[in-house]
Amino acid sequence: MFAGILERFPECAPIVPSLRHLKDNNLEAVLESLRNQAQDYPRRRRQLASVQCYIHQALSAAQQQWHQVSQGITNYKTLLDEIERLNGPGGAVCLVTFNYDTLLEDALRLFNLPITGLDDYTKNQTIYKVFKLHGSLDWVHKVQSDARFEMSGNSDQVLLQIIEHWDDVRLSDSFLFSPNDVAGQAKGAPTFPAIAIPVTTKQTYECPKAMVDELTALLPKVKRILTVGWRATEEHFLNLLRQRAEAVSRVHVVAKGLGEVEEIAGRIRKSLSNSDATRFSLTDEGFTNFMLGQRCEEILRPHDVPNQDWAGFSEP
């Protein structure tokens, strides 16, 4: 499946070996090196644009297959159910994700929050406010360019034209909600996937500015943080925590492997201004085992301080 999608974007071909054979590097580090080269090498910019298209279509296809395999059963739905049960209707929860997929949105439908437009993420009447900081499979940017694109073909053909003229392309600062994960064209206009390239040192957010502003305003109220699979390597977001999350008294880190969760906890600890007064706890057996264990209820129940708010961060 992935090879077939890759073949649709041939501009990727020269850099694929570097991405397949990582050796001692990770994917984000290799992509960051390629991004740095793009400053002086125009072809590299087109290749990275192709990578964004590939990631968008590969994750869309994988998500569709996962729905068929899982029959709609995900840890997200269990987590949201437990949060609602233990915190009640008066709770307030920020769900922060760096994922591109829409599994969280799918889970939220069960909890009276259908996401049908950009306003639904934060301007809703449920206990949840949702922040997708690095883009989403169902978001796109309008493409502005002096080049004229042939719009009578399919979306892939439009994307290939956009990549070909990438040096002349300007992406609109605004975001469009594009249901069914379609990028390339919307209402007769060329569009491009609104997802961040997964590099080590992400410097900007790939989401509406209003979303970042609202999260910035809410962070001082957050008292407890649960992280699930988040590696805590986004320096721009860690700086935001350092500046705004001064009321946090409890952090629980969920990941796979003791060394991994300890490293994550260490990075978060450094980013909190009141880390000496913050209690840290760890689950090193992954998301599923956390949800199935007794630790889940202990962590999610607001027994430490009445009316505590939660923020949850997730990443694959």
Backbone as a ProteinNet text record, in pm:
[ID]
protein_1_A
[PRIMARY]
MFAGILERFPECAPIVPSLRHLKDNNLEAVLESLRNQAQDYPRRRRQLASVQCYIHQALSAAQQQWHQVSQGITNYKTLLDEIERLNGPGGAVCLVTFNYDTLLEDALRLFNLPITGLDDYTKNQTIYKVFKLHGSLDWVHKVQSDARFEMSGNSDQVLLQIIEHWDDVRLSDSFLFSPNDVAGQAKGAPTFPAIAIPVTTKQTYECPKAMVDELTALLPKVKRILTVGWRATEEHFLNLLRQRAEAVSRVHVVAKGLGEVEEIAGRIRKSLSNSDATRFSLTDEGFTNFMLGQRCEEILRPHDVPNQDWAGFSEP
[TERTIARY]
82.2	0	85.9	186.5	268.9	354.4	403.2	484.2	401.8	275.4	189.1	164	146.7	126.4	253.4	366.6	494	514.7	469.8	487.2	407.8	304.6	225	302.5	406.7	481.8	629.2	665.5	801	910.2	875.2	976.6	1044.7	976.1	1033	1150.2	1154.9	1242	1387.3	1453.1	1594.5	1622	1523.7	1550.5	1493.4	1421.2	1361.2	1465.5	1579.4	1677.9	1721.8	1737.3	1776.6	1669.9	1544.8	1434	1409.8	1449.8	1429.4	1541.6	1664.1	1781	1834.8	1773.9	1802.7	1930.5	1974.6	2093.3	2076.4	2162.8	2156.4	2067.6	2012.3	1926.6	1780.7	1695.1	1552	1496.1	1373.4	1313.6	1310.8	1275.2	1264.7	1399.4	1507.7	1640.6	1682.2	1653.1	1687.6	1607.8	1477.9	1395.8	1441	1487.2	1537.8	1663.2	1751.5	1871.1	1833.3	1734.6	1688.7	1625.4	1552.5	1492	1599.2	1707.3	1816.2	1882.1	1894.8	1952.4	1863.3	1732.3	1637.4	1655	1723.5	1744.3	1825.2	1915.4	2002.4	1980.1	1888.1	1869.9	1720.8	1673.2	1530	1465.3	1537.1	1478	1442.2	1524.7	1495.9	1363.1	1329.9	1202.3	1086.7	1099.5	993.7	983.7	1098.2	1097.3	1026	1049.4	984.2	834.2	795.9	653.3	589.7	663.4	614.9	600.9	694.7	686.7	560.2	524.3	400.8	279.4	277.2	165.4	164	282.5	290.8	241.7	289.2	248.1	97	42	-102.2	-178.8	-141.1	-216.6	-188.6	-64.3	-31.7	-108.1	-114	-185.8	-336.5	-388	-530.8	-565.8	-481.7	-507.4	-491.5	-388.4	-366.5	-481.7	-531.3	-642	-767.6	-794.4	-910.3	-899	-779	-759.6	-772.1	-722.1	-729.7	-874.2	-958	-1100	-1161.7	-1122.3	-1176.2	-1127.7	-1002.4	-945.4	-1002.4	-1007.3	-1046.5	-1197.1	-1270.2	-1416.4	-1455.3	-1374.3	-1406.3	-1368	-1298.8	-1257.6	-1119	-1108.7	-979.7	-965.4	-842.1	-814.8	-867.4	-875.7	-926.7	-1067.9	-1153.1	-1291.4	-1297.7	-1213.1	-1209.4	-1159.3	-1055.4	-1000	-1103	-1171	-1271.3	-1385.3	-1423.5	-1530.2	-1490.4	-1366.1	-1319.1	-1304	-1256.2	-1245.5	-1382.6	-1480.8	-1615.2	-1676	-1657.3	-1713.3	-1654.2	-1524.7	-1456.6	-1458.2	-1478	-1474.5	-1611.4	-1706.7	-1840.9	-1857.2	-1979.8	-2007.7	-1944.7	-1902.9	-1843.2	-1695.4	-1635.1	-1491.5	-1456	-1329.9	-1281.3	-1150.7	-1144.4	-1031.2	-979.6	-851.4	-785.5	-722.5	-758.2	-697.5	-601.9	-473.5	-371.2	-307	-308.3	-247.7	-157.1	-47.5	43.3	24.9	-75	-105	-178	-162.7	-236.3	-367.9	-374.4	-491.7	-615	-731.5	-857.5	-923	-843.1	-897.9	-958	-897.2	-952.1	-1086.7	-1095.7	-1222.1	-1331.2	-1293.9	-1390.2	-1442.1	-1351.9	-1392.8	-1483	-1456.6	-1533.2	-1679.2	-1707.9	-1847.8	-1936.2	-1879.8	-1956.5	-1987.4	-1915.7	-1929.3	-1983.1	-2076.3	-2152.5	-2066.1	-1956.8	-1873.8	-1836.2	-1929.5	-1894.1	-1811.8	-1698.2	-1611.8	-1649.3	-1720.3	-1761.8	-1706.7	-1626.7	-1565.1	-1461.3	-1382	-1270.9	-1318.1	-1433.6	-1482.1	-1519.6	-1551.7	-1597.5	-1488.2	-1360.7	-1252.6	-1252.1	-1279.7	-1267.3	-1393.6	-1483	-1603.4	-1723.5	-1727.1	-1834	-1882.9	-1991.8	-2056.2	-2022.3	-1922.2	-1882.8	-1772.1	-1724.7	-1615	-1480.9	-1479.5	-1352.8	-1326.6	-1201.6	-1150	-1031.8	-1028.8	-933.4	-837.6	-707.9	-604.6	-513.4	-520.6	-434	-324.2	-208.7	-107.4	-20.4	-17.1	68.8	-10.2	-137.7	-217.2	-304	-380.1	-475.1	-496.1	-529	-554.4	-670.2	-762.4	-877.9	-870.1	-747.3	-725.7	-641.3	-667.3	-587.3	-566	-464.1	-441.8	-481.6	-537.5	-554.1	-417.4	-399.1	-272.4	-284.2	-188	-180.7	-55.4	-70.5	42.8	10.6	115.1	97.5	79.9	120.5	103.8	-44.1	-82.3	-220.9	-224.8	-311.2	-321.3	-443	-423	-532.4	-614.1	-739.9	-820.6	-920	-914.4	-1014.1	-976	-852.1	-810.3	-842.5	-782.7	-805.8	-712.9	-730.3	-655.3	-505.6	-466.3	-323.9	-258	-326.4	-270.4	-254	-346.9	-334.8	-216.4	-200.8	-87.9	45	54.1	177.9	209.7	107.1	129.5	177.8	118.5	159.3	305.9	344.1	483.4	577.7	537.7	622.2	650.7	554.9	569.7	592.2	648.7	655.2	725.2	828.3	901.1	815	709.4	619.9	490.9	480.9	357.3	361.7	250.5	231.2	109.1	125.3	12.9	-56.6	-186.4	-263.4	-242.6	-242.8	-231.2	-357.1	-467.7	-593.1	-601.5	-688.5	-707.9	-850.9	-865.9	-997.8	-1021.1	-1141.7	-1178.9	-1219.8	-1152.5	-1175.3	-1213.5	-1342.3	-1383.6	-1344.6	-1332.2	-1290.9	-1143.5	-1065.2	-919.9	-875.8	-939.9	-906.4	-823	-705.9	-623.7	-596.1	-569.2	-542.9	-634.7	-764.5	-857.6	-983.8	-1040.5	-1165.5	-1243.3	-1366	-1452.9	-1384.3	-1311.3	-1248.3	-1119.2	-1070.6	-945.5	-838.9	-711.6	-604.5	-578.7	-554.9	-526.6	-410.7	-351.8	-235.7	-256.3	-210.8	-231.5	-174.4	-251.7	-207.3	-154.9	-37	30.7	176.4	232.4	372	463.8	577.4	678.1	733.9	738	784.2	935.5	982.2	1125	1148.4	1275.1	1308	1274.2	1318.6	1297.9	1190.3	1065.5	955.6	953.2	946.7	960.7	829.1	730.5	602.4	489.6	371.8	252.9	186.5	121.5	48.1	-101.1	-153.6	-294	-334.9	-464.8	-507.9	-448.9	-408.2	-349.9	-446	-576.2	-675	-672.8	-638.1	-630.4	-513.7	-399.6	-283.6	-312.2	-376.2	-407.4	-500.3	-599	-692.2	-623.2	-537.7	-463.5	-371.6	-306	-218.4	-295.7	-418.2	-500.4	-545.9	-564.1	-615.2	-506.3	-383	-277.4	-256.9	-268	-249.5	-351.6	-464	-566.9	-544.3	-453.7	-433.1	-355.2	-410.3	-345.9	-285.8	-338.5	-287.1	-261.7	-156.1	-120.5	-103.8	-170.6	-150	-91.8	23.5	80.1	76.5	35.6	25.5	110.4	226.1	310.2	378.2	360.3	423.8	568.3	659	802.5	857.4	776.2	815.5	943.5	950.7	1068.1	1037	910.9	874.5	912.6	1025.6	1078.1	985	918.8	830.1	713	665.7	555.7	605.9	724.1	781.3	801.7	841.3	856	722.2	616	482.7	442.3	471.9	444.8	523.3	648.5	735.6	680.2	624.8	577.1	438.1	353.5	212.1	158	220.1	161	214.6	193.2	253.2	173.6	50.7	-33.2	-29.1	49.8	51.2	107.6	30.5	74.2	94.3	50.2	60.8	83.1	178.7	205.1	216.6	144.4	159.2	198.2	303.9	359.8	333.6	271.9	245.8	324.5	407.1	482.1	525.1	605.1	649.6	796.9	828.6	967.6	1005.3	1070.2	1103.2	1198.1	1300.6	1394.5	1325.8	1231.4	1160.1	1076.6	997.9	912.3	995	1108.2	1193.6	1251.9	1292.1	1343.8	1235.2	1113.6	1002.4	973.3	963.9	936.7	1045	1169.7	1279.2	1265.6	1226.1	1210.3	1093.3	984.2	870.1	905.8	976.7	1015.4	1094.9	1185.2	1265.7	1181.2	1065.7	984	881.9	868.7	770.3	838.1	783.3	844.4	834.2	732.4	714.8	743	840.1	863	900.1	960.7	998.7	876.5	764.2	641.9	545.6	586.3	498.7	528.9	425	441.1	437.3	538.7	546.1	521.3	448.1	431.3	437.1	466.2	497.3	422.6	386.5	341.3	426	502.6	596.5	549.8	420.2	368.5	274.5	272	194.6	51.3	-16.4	-150.4	-253.2	-253.5	-354.4	-345.2	-225.5	-211.1	-245.9	-218.7	-259.5	-411.2	-482.5	-628.1	-687.6	-622.9	-677	-639.5	-543.8	-494.8	-566.3	-544.6	-604.9	-545.7	-426	-359.3	-440	-512.4	-589.1	-688.1	-768.5	-867.8	-801.2	-692.9	-621.2	-573.5	-522.2	-467.3	-577.9	-684.7	-788.7	-884	-900.4	-993.2	-934.3	-1008.6	-955.9	-960.3	-878	-883.5	-782.5	-680.2	-577.5	-629.3	-686.6	-736.9	-874.7	-977.1	-1111.4	-1112.7	-1195	-1217.7	-1090.1	-999.9	-878.6	-912.7	-839.7	-851.4	-740.9	-767.1	-669.1	-627	-503.9	-460.8	-395.5	-427.6	-367.2	-297	-173.5	-96	-71.3	-86.8	-65.8	14.5	86.1	164.2	183.6	193.2	210.9	334.9
-120.1	0	125.5	129	248	267.7	158.1	169.8	227	185	236.6	385.3	431.2	574.3	651.5	596.3	662.7	681.7	585.1	592.4	708.3	754	865.9	997.5	1002.2	1126.1	1099.5	1087.9	1046.7	1142.6	1267.6	1363.1	1316.3	1228.9	1176.3	1080.9	1017.2	901.1	921.3	1034.1	1047.4	1043.6	1081.5	1086.3	965.7	878.7	762.6	673.1	642.3	557.2	614.4	746.5	807.4	788.9	784.3	769.4	624.1	532.2	389.5	330.8	377.2	319.6	422.9	426	534	512	385.7	352.2	405.6	494.8	543.8	667.8	715.9	833	793.2	890.3	865.9	946.8	918.9	980.4	1132	1182.4	1326.9	1395.8	1332.2	1392.5	1397.2	1290.5	1288.4	1394.4	1404.1	1505.3	1646.7	1665.3	1797.9	1832.6	1735	1758.3	1794.5	1724	1754.1	1892.9	1928.8	2062.6	2171	2148.7	2246.4	2259.9	2146.8	2151.4	2227.8	2226.5	2290.5	2440.4	2498.7	2643	2687.1	2599.3	2634.2	2546.1	2450.9	2354	2344.4	2414.8	2420	2283	2189	2057.1	1989.6	2013.6	1952.8	2003.7	2129.2	2184.2	2110.4	2079.9	2006.1	1863.5	1805.5	1669.8	1665.5	1766	1768.5	1795.6	1875.4	1894.5	1762	1682.6	1550.4	1459.7	1471.2	1392.2	1425.9	1553.6	1591.5	1525.9	1524.4	1460.6	1310.8	1250.4	1107	1075.2	1150.4	1126.2	1139.7	1241.8	1264.6	1144.4	1097.3	988.4	854.9	833.3	707.2	694.7	803.5	797.9	786.4	851.4	838.7	694.1	631	491.4	398.5	421.9	337.4	352.3	473.6	496	423	427.2	356	206.1	151	8.3	-24.4	64.8	39.8	38.5	125.7	123.9	-12.5	-68.6	-199.4	-309.4	-302.1	-404.4	-394	-271	-250.9	-244.3	-229.4	-213.6	-97.8	6.1	126.6	122.7	18	8.3	70.8	178.8	244.2	282.8	298.1	342.4	483.5	565	700.1	697.9	609.8	605.7	563.4	468	424.7	536.6	607.2	716.7	827	869.3	975.1	932.3	805.2	753.6	760.3	723	725.1	868.7	958	1098.3	1153.4	1125.8	1177.1	1114.9	984.6	916.3	969	990	1025.1	1173.9	1257	1401.2	1466.2	1399.1	1452.8	1567.7	1616.2	1721.6	1854.9	1874.2	2002.3	2010.8	1902.4	1902.8	1988	2011.8	2087.8	2024.8	1983.6	1905	1961.3	1988.7	2024.1	1897.9	1863.5	1751.6	1808.5	1792.2	1846.7	1730.3	1733.9	1625.6	1680.9	1609.4	1641.3	1542.9	1457.5	1359.6	1426.5	1367.1	1414.4	1337.9	1216.1	1131.8	1187.5	1129.1	1177.7	1072.7	985.3	885.4	952.6	1059.4	1130.2	1192	1253.9	1312.7	1206.3	1089.5	979.4	941.1	936	901.1	1008.4	1134.1	1242.8	1244.5	1184.3	1179.2	1107.6	1007.2	933.8	1018.6	1128.9	1211.7	1350.9	1347.3	1467	1578.4	1539.7	1641	1596.6	1612.1	1585.8	1700.8	1670.2	1773.5	1786.9	1893.4	1915.6	2045.8	2115.7	2240.5	2283.3	2382.7	2422.7	2479.4	2544	2600.7	2492.8	2373.6	2268.3	2221.6	2241.9	2193.3	2261.9	2389.1	2462.7	2537.3	2563.8	2641	2547.3	2462.4	2364.4	2364.3	2291.9	2293.1	2169.3	2092.2	1974.8	2012.9	1914.2	1941.2	1949.1	1914	1903.3	2023.8	2065.7	2155.2	2083.5	2081.3	1999.4	2090	2059.9	2141.2	2050.3	2063.7	1986.6	2081.1	2072.5	2176	2157.5	2036.3	2013.2	1974	2011.3	1987.6	1864	1840.2	1729.6	1679.9	1552.7	1495	1564	1622	1685.7	1838	1889.9	2033.2	2057.5	2167.4	2205.2	2356.4	2397.4	2538.8	2564.7	2680.4	2722.5	2756.8	2727.2	2752.5	2879.7	2968.1	3090.6	3084.1	3109.8	3100.3	3174.4	3224	3283.8	3175.9	3053.9	2943.3	2908.6	2860.7	2818.5	2666.6	2614.2	2470.9	2415.7	2302.4	2233.1	2160.9	2202.4	2152.1	2044.7	2000.4	1902.9	1759.4	1737.5	1602.2	1568.6	1455.9	1418.5	1496.8	1478	1556	1529.5	1404.4	1372.8	1454.3	1469.1	1544	1691.2	1743.2	1882.5	1896.2	1803	1807.5	1801.8	1719.2	1709.7	1843.1	1912.3	2044.2	2144	2137.6	2228.2	2204.3	2077.5	2043	2091.8	2075.2	2117.7	2267.2	2345.8	2491.6	2539.1	2452.9	2480.1	2611.9	2646.7	2770.7	2894.1	2881.5	2994.7	2985.8	2883.8	2860.5	2932.6	2990.4	3048.3	2982.3	2932	2869.4	2973.7	2977.7	3072.1	3044.6	3150.2	3134.7	3073.7	3082.4	3028.7	2878.5	2813.7	2669.1	2640.8	2539.7	2494.6	2354.5	2329	2194.4	2116.4	2002.7	1924.1	1782.1	1755.1	1621.1	1515.1	1393.2	1278.8	1284.1	1366.8	1368.2	1390.7	1480.9	1506.8	1633.9	1625.8	1743	1748	1866.5	1884.8	1988.9	1975.6	2076.4	2074.5	2192.6	2207.6	2321.6	2293	2392.2	2458.6	2377.4	2427.8	2502.7	2510.9	2582.5	2482.6	2506.6	2415.9	2427.5	2313	2311.8	2217.2	2230.6	2149.9	2102.6	1979.6	1927.1	2017.6	2041.3	2124.7	2034.4	1977.7	1895.7	1938.2	1939.7	1978.4	1864.1	1896.5	1794.3	1748.1	1617	1567.7	1577.2	1692.8	1714	1724.6	1714.3	1710.8	1841.8	1953.4	2083.4	2160.5	2124.8	2198	2338.7	2435.8	2575	2650.9	2598.2	2666.1	2564.4	2615.3	2531.7	2529	2419.5	2407.9	2398	2509.2	2515.3	2661.8	2689.4	2829.6	2901.3	3025.1	3103.1	3113.2	3123.1	3133.8	3011.7	2895.5	2772.7	2780.3	2827.6	2843.1	2949.3	3058.2	3165.1	3115	3033.9	2984.2	2887.6	2800.5	2709.6	2788	2890.2	2974.5	3036.3	3078.2	3139.2	3037.5	2911	2808.7	2742.7	2738.3	2663.9	2705.4	2833	2867.7	2802.3	2754.1	2689.3	2538.9	2482.7	2337.7	2297.2	2199.2	2151.8	2012.7	1934.1	1797.8	1772.1	1698.6	1664.9	1513.7	1457.2	1317.5	1318	1255	1243.9	1097.5	1074.8	939.6	930	864.4	844.7	970	1080.8	1206.9	1207.4	1233.7	1227.9	1357.6	1461.3	1589.9	1645.2	1645	1698.1	1826.6	1871.4	1994.5	2115	2175.1	2280.1	2400.5	2431.6	2547.5	2524.7	2401.5	2374.6	2363.9	2306.9	2302.5	2444.1	2536.1	2675.9	2735.2	2696.1	2743.9	2691.6	2564.6	2509.8	2586.2	2612.9	2681.3	2820.7	2886.2	3022.8	3029.8	2927.1	2941.3	2838.1	2720.2	2612.9	2615.2	2726.1	2742.9	2676.2	2628.6	2570.6	2418.2	2355.1	2208.5	2148.2	2054	1988.3	1839	1782.6	1638.2	1610.5	1524	1482.4	1330.8	1265.7	1121.4	1095.1	1018.3	991.4	845.6	824.1	690	671.5	568.3	533.8	388.1	341.7	201.7	196.3	131.2	116.4	214.2	163.4	247	359.8	330.1	433.6	545.7	510.3	610.5	701.5	642.7	728.3	816.2	765.6	847.5	965.8	943.8	1053.7	1157.6	1110	1201.6	1284.9	1216.6	1287.4	1390.8	1356.9	1451	1575	1557.6	1673.5	1761.5	1697.6	1776.7	1849.6	1782	1843.6	1972.5	1968.1	2086.1	2200.6	2166.2	2268	2331.1	2281.1	2335.3	2428.7	2546	2644.7	2603.5	2521.5	2478.4	2329.1	2277.5	2132.5	2074	2153.4	2101.7	2067	2132.3	2106.9	2015	1965.4	1882.3	1734.9	1657.2	1513.6	1444.3	1362.3	1286.9	1139.1	1072.8	927.9	873.4	742.8	685	554.1	527.9	396.9	360.3	250.5	215.6	97	63.6	-52.2	-13.4	114.3	157.4	195.2	250.2	306.5	199.9	86	-16.5	-67.1	-100.8	-151.7	-45.6	80.9	187.2	191.9	181.6	187.7	66.5	-47.6	-170.3	-184.6	-107.8	-124	-34.7	-62.5	16.1	156.9	172.9	303.7	410.4	368.2	462.6	539.9	469.9	537.8	624.1	574.7	652.9	786.1	782.6	903	998.5	942.5	1027.6	1085.3	1018.2	1069.5	1194	1302.5	1428.2	1427.3	1341.9	1330.1	1420	1467.5	1548.1	1686.8	1753.2	1889.6	1896.3	1946.3	1953.8	2034.7	1986.8	2058.4	2080.2	1984.5	1997	1985.1	2058.9	2046.6	1955.8	1895.2	1805	1857.6	1830.3	1847.2	1717	1667.6	1544	1566.3	1519.5	1536.5	1398.9	1384.5	1254.5	1268.2	1162.7	1152.7	1003.8	961.9	817.7	762.9
0	0	0	89.1	100.2	-24.4	-82.1	-203.6	-317.9	-327.2	-432.2	-417.2	-292.5	-268.6	-300.9	-263	-290.2	-439.8	-517.9	-663.1	-722.9	-654.4	-706.2	-700	-616.1	-596.4	-625.2	-753.4	-791.3	-747.2	-716.9	-672.9	-544.1	-468.4	-342.9	-366.2	-484.2	-506.2	-463.6	-494.1	-457.8	-307	-224.9	-80.7	-5.9	-76.3	-9.6	57.5	-6.6	62.8	197.3	206.4	333.6	440.2	397.4	491.8	529.6	442	469.8	554.2	531.4	599.6	698.4	815	909.9	989.3	1001.6	1081.4	1224	1267.8	1404.8	1419	1307.2	1311.6	1329	1357.6	1348.7	1231.5	1195.6	1077.1	1088.5	1208.2	1225.9	1204.4	1252	1236.9	1089.5	1014.4	872.6	797.1	826.3	758.6	794	917.1	954.2	874.1	855.2	775.2	631.3	577	441.3	434.3	538.2	541.6	542.5	614.8	617.9	481	409.8	275	178.3	205.1	113.6	107.4	204.3	203	81.1	36.4	-76.9	-199.2	-188.6	-298.4	-330.5	-433.8	-463.5	-483.8	-546.4	-569.7	-437.2	-333.9	-204.1	-149.1	-177.5	-132.2	-198	-326.7	-395.5	-341.2	-309.3	-254	-119	-35.9	95.1	81.7	-16.1	-42.7	-84	-161.2	-200	-78.5	15.1	138.6	215.7	222.6	290.8	225.2	92.8	22.3	48.3	47.8	74.4	215.9	315.4	453.4	466.1	404.4	411.1	356.7	238.5	177.6	245.8	290.7	358.8	489.7	567.4	694.9	673.5	570.4	540.2	507.6	424.3	387.5	507.6	588.3	705.9	805.3	820.4	912.7	865.8	736.1	683.6	707.7	686.4	710.5	859.1	945.3	1088.5	1136.8	1080.4	1115.7	1082.4	968.7	930.2	1023.2	1062.9	1151.1	1292	1344.1	1483.7	1503.2	1394	1402	1494.1	1491.8	1566.9	1713.3	1758.8	1899.1	1913.5	1991.6	2013.2	2160.6	2204	2340.7	2366.2	2260.2	2277.1	2337.1	2285.2	2332.5	2478.7	2515.9	2656	2746	2700	2779.3	2800.8	2694.9	2707.6	2799.4	2791.2	2876.8	3023.9	3053.4	3191.2	3242.9	3158.1	3199.1	3233.9	3148.6	3173.4	3299	3317.9	3435.1	3564.7	3565.4	3689.7	3720	3618	3638.5	3631.9	3566.6	3562.9	3466.4	3451.8	3353.1	3387.1	3511.2	3548	3522.5	3473.1	3446.8	3326.6	3309.4	3193.4	3148.3	3022	2973.4	2841.2	2835.8	2709.9	2651.9	2531.1	2459.9	2355.9	2379.9	2290.2	2216.3	2085.1	2008.8	1900.4	1876.7	1767.1	1651.6	1661	1556.1	1440.2	1322.1	1205.5	1186.7	1236.5	1210.7	1281.9	1251.2	1307.6	1397.2	1458.2	1549.9	1673.5	1721.4	1836	1800.6	1682.9	1641.1	1630.8	1579.8	1569.9	1708.5	1806.3	1942.7	2002.4	1973.5	2033.1	1988.3	1873.8	1828.6	1929.7	1997.2	2097.7	2220.1	2236.1	2354.9	2319.1	2222.4	2184.9	2127.6	2061.4	1996.8	1855.8	1760.7	1621.3	1566	1506.7	1447.6	1300.7	1267.7	1129.1	1073	1152.4	1109.3	1210.7	1176.8	1262.8	1397.2	1400	1525.5	1627.1	1580.5	1670.7	1766.9	1732.1	1816.5	1953.7	1956.4	2083.5	2123.8	2029.6	2060.6	2064.9	2166.7	2180.4	2324.3	2349.2	2480.4	2563.4	2524.2	2601.8	2700.1	2776.3	2869.8	2798.1	2667.6	2595.6	2505.4	2503.5	2400.4	2336.3	2204.2	2129.2	2053.2	2065.2	2000.9	1918.6	1786.7	1696.4	1647.9	1707.6	1689.1	1566.2	1509.5	1392.9	1268.8	1265.8	1147.3	1157.1	1051	1050.8	908.9	897.9	765.6	695	770.8	707.3	708.6	714	697.3	572.8	504.8	387.6	388.2	311.5	281.5	136.4	109.8	-28.8	-86.5	-212.6	-281.4	-363.7	-344.7	-423.2	-509.4	-638	-729.6	-858	-923.2	-1055.8	-1162.4	-1130	-1224	-1236.5	-1351.8	-1374.2	-1368.8	-1283.6	-1265.1	-1338.2	-1400.4	-1466.5	-1359.8	-1342.9	-1232.2	-1274.3	-1397.6	-1444.3	-1409	-1364.6	-1330.2	-1185.8	-1137.2	-998.1	-905.2	-775.5	-677.4	-686.1	-714	-725.9	-836.2	-947.5	-1059.4	-1023.2	-946.2	-902	-806.9	-712.9	-619.9	-694	-797.8	-875.3	-943.5	-992.2	-1052.5	-946.7	-828.6	-720.6	-685.2	-673	-640.2	-749.4	-874.7	-987.2	-980.7	-937.2	-931.6	-788.2	-702.7	-559.5	-526.1	-601.5	-572.3	-593.2	-671.9	-697.4	-615.8	-530.4	-455.6	-321.6	-284.8	-151.6	-90	30.8	99.7	186.7	176.6	256.6	405.6	485.8	630.6	691.3	620.3	672.4	648.5	723	713.9	670	584.5	542.7	596.6	643.6	686.6	563.2	539.3	418.2	457.9	478.1	520.9	418.9	466.2	383.8	345.7	416.1	401.2	256.6	186.2	46.2	37.8	-25.1	-51.4	-201.5	-253.8	-396.1	-454.5	-426.6	-474.3	-389.2	-371	-298.2	-361.4	-401	-464.5	-582.8	-660.6	-781.5	-761.8	-636.6	-608.7	-564	-600.8	-558.5	-408.3	-342.9	-199.4	-171.2	-51.3	-12.5	131.1	164.1	299.5	407.5	511.6	623.8	734.5	710.7	811.8	816.9	936.1	952.7	911.5	850	823.1	957.5	983.3	1114.3	1130.3	1178	1202.3	1352.8	1393.9	1536.5	1605	1548.1	1612.1	1536.1	1561.9	1499.5	1557.1	1469.2	1510.9	1509.6	1439.3	1428.8	1444.4	1473.8	1480.2	1343	1312.9	1187.1	1222.1	1269.1	1307.3	1309.9	1315.5	1321.5	1442.6	1423.8	1533	1650.8	1622.2	1729	1819.6	1763.5	1843.3	1941.9	1895.9	1984.4	2090.3	2050.4	2145	2255.7	2218.8	2320.5	2415.9	2362.9	2449.8	2542.9	2490.1	2571.4	2687.3	2661.8	2766.5	2870.5	2829.4	2920.4	3004.9	2956.4	3025.6	3172	3208.2	3349.6	3442.9	3387.9	3469.5	3484.7	3407.1	3407.8	3532.2	3604.6	3727.3	3712.1	3619.1	3600.3	3451.7	3423.1	3285	3273.1	3174.2	3134.2	2993.9	2974.5	2839.6	2797.7	2673.2	2619.7	2493.6	2504.2	2387.2	2336.6	2405.9	2363.3	2409.6	2316.5	2349	2407	2406.8	2466.9	2405.1	2271.6	2202.1	2125.7	2127.5	2057.2	2143.1	2113.5	2198.7	2204.4	2093	2093.8	2189.8	2199.3	2291.3	2435.6	2455.8	2590.1	2644.1	2557.2	2600.4	2642.1	2570	2605.9	2743.6	2771.7	2904.8	3010.9	2980.5	3076.2	3110.1	3010.9	3030.1	3093.5	3066.7	3101.5	3200.5	3211.5	3292.2	3434.3	3504.1	3635.7	3748.1	3719.8	3824.7	3828.1	3743.3	3734.7	3863.2	3921.6	4044.4	4026.7	3912.7	3892	3744.4	3712.3	3575	3573.7	3482.3	3463.3	3318.9	3299.3	3167.1	3129.7	3013.7	2961.5	2833	2828.6	2708.1	2721.7	2628	2626.1	2663.7	2774.9	2816.2	2925.8	3030.6	3145.5	3107	3027.3	2986.8	2912.2	2825.4	2746.1	2835.4	2928.1	3011.2	3104.4	3149.6	3236.1	3159.8	3033.6	2953.1	2925.6	2895.2	2869.4	2994.2	3108.5	3233.4	3262.3	3233	3255.5	3169.8	3043.4	2955.3	3001	3043.3	3090.8	3219.2	3308.6	3435.9	3411	3314.4	3283.5	3227.8	3171.1	3105.2	3198.8	3322.2	3414.9	3514.6	3529.5	3618.4	3765	3798.7	3937.6	3953.8	3877.1	3872.7	4008.6	4096.3	4228.2	4311.9	4283.4	4359.7	4286.1	4170.2	4087.6	4109.9	4131.8	4150.4	4014.7	3985.2	3861	3889.3	3799.5	3806	3663.9	3650.8	3520	3497.8	3372.3	3326.4	3205.9	3217	3109.8	3026.4	3033.1	2960	2846.2	2809.2	2694.4	2726.7	2625.3	2638.1	2679	2609.2	2636.3	2779.3	2825.2	2961.2	3065.1	3033.7	3124.6	3138	3024.7	3028.8	3100.1	3091.7	3151.6	3298.8	3346.8	3482.9	3582.9	3710.1	3817	3823.5	3769.2	3774.6	3701.7	3599.2	3518.1	3604.8	3681.9	3764.8	3870.7	3927.1	4027.9	3970.8	3848	3787.1	3742.1	3685	3626.4	3730.2	3844.3	3945	4011	4016.9	4074.1	4226.2	4287	4432.3	4502.9	4430.8	4496.3	4532.6	4434.1	4452.5	4389.6	4458.7	4400	4270.2	4174.9	4048.9	3969.3	3973.5	3892.3	3744.7	3664.6	3520.2	3470.1	3353.7	3292.8	3157.4	3122.2	2982.7	2942.7	2823.5	2776.5	2644.6	2633.4	2509.8	2449.8	2319.3	2256.4	2130.4	2098.4	1976.1	1949.9	1820.9	1796.1	1865.1
[MASK]
++++++++++++++++++++++++++++++++++++++++++++++++++++++++++++++++++++++++++++++++++++++++++++++++++++++++++++++++++++++++++++++++++++++++++++++++++++++++++++++++++++++++++++++++++++++++++++++++++++++++++++++++++++++++++++++++++++++++++++++++++++++++++++++++++++++++++++++++++++++++++++++++++++++++++++++++++++++++++++

